[in-house]
């Protein structure tokens, strides 16, 4: 979190809780809020797998990591950093981020993750296996209306 603070100027909050998630299906259910809204279309026909490896819950201040998270992997470290950015976003100004579109929040986290990866001579798109279109969809505020 010290790195994130040095890039953003945000104060370093208490660390988040960490929870390990056992299956990609469980990640899917959590990410799409299927436990709260089980009758939504996406929850009635969940995919058999998902590529979600980490999530941040701003209410419980918990980072959820895939049970296979590899602490010595640069990719996994960058994913954790991305989730720590979300933790620090909500701790630095909860009201601002609570009311901000998801795409803007993600874009800020990806930009910081990209800067961190550059220190290790790695590129965000290569590490995260994404392309321009995928990035645009994730960081666009239009994406909020696609859920």
Buried (B, 14 or more C-beta within 10 A) or exposed (E): BEBBBEEBEBEEBEEBEEEEBEEBBBBBBBBBEBEEEEEEEBBEEBEEEBEBBBBBBBEEBBBBBBEEBEEEEBBBBBBBBBBBBBBBBBBBEEEEBEEBBBBBBBBBBBBBBBBBBEEEEBEBBEBBEBEEEEBBBBBBBEBEEEE
